[in-house]
């Protein structure tokens, strides 16, 4: 993501304050490794610490960490933060972590990734992993308040970044500043609108005019309601109900994903390539057998989209794009193309989806919203949040196919191609340099 402002890291507290904002939560019992390209921070990796630190397990752990970090081909160094709350009272935390740090250092040296520095972080204290000077690193360590009060952490909070609970800590665990779902219950007006639009449009899901309308509405919402003007279900009941209805159709769901990541042209051309409009599309987890003939045109103005945003010019016809400008659904979903995704749109989509369902909700709408949020987290390199999102999606709708497929990808340790490349990886709202 291209940013307009670079934040400088001057002290260890700044790096340690940056990590929770980058992950979206404070890690526990974890190793966090951040690659470096000269003085620029690169990719961030978080993995669980090994439970039984035997020499054999430590070697395998170090090799696994290395296999992830070498994906950043431009990196020439790495900084490490080990999060553990055990052993601070008697100083055992240092003795416990030394074998792991040494194994990591040797393993990374083999691929020319120099460990620039390492820190140990607990709930109350933190310290350098290598410093033995009590004047610099008093026992048991520095207060974590120095991390929370660091200049970088304060700047990120000022810019609107919020640290949430860790994945698995409840339905509120979420990506960055937003949760995965709203608290409370669904508004009756939202449910009524969802049913009303469903009766009109679900049977026409192969109709090109319907896809035009769906994409026009989603594009407008992503462009205008993903930041300081979020959706308000009580006030935006018709719009929220319409958006929820569209998530019930896997083909529309996938088109929205592709549009957010690669543009509306790729969403439309990919739909045509899959036979979306002629009855031959292979979208198998929705069960909608729609009419491919001419259906009534849905006017996006009905849900508050300005006429200028819903004009035909905003939604190009199927044959009007060059091959250079469009990408297949498969390439986009695997994070292969485009070279750099439309991060502002994906981030906005992630925030919007969290407003469309409520905690504990079941069914296809909740599963779709949680699955897409999990996919975006995977694209950002946040595997822990992605895993938690997909687990909730499968609980909301057992057998939801896209959640199952993405869970298999995560189970095999696959990293999104965008997250592998420094030039395309998510960097939050700012670049950072040391």
Helices and strands as residue ranges (DSSP letters): E 6-8, H 12-23, E 30-37, E 40-48, H 55-69, E 77-83, H 92-109, E 114-121, E 125-128, E 142-143, H 145-148, H 151-158, H 188-201, G 202-204, H 208-224, H 237-246, H 250-262, H 264-273, G 300-303, G 307-310, G 312-314, G 323-325, H 329-333, H 343-353, H 364-380, H 383-396, H 401-411, H 417-420, E 431-433
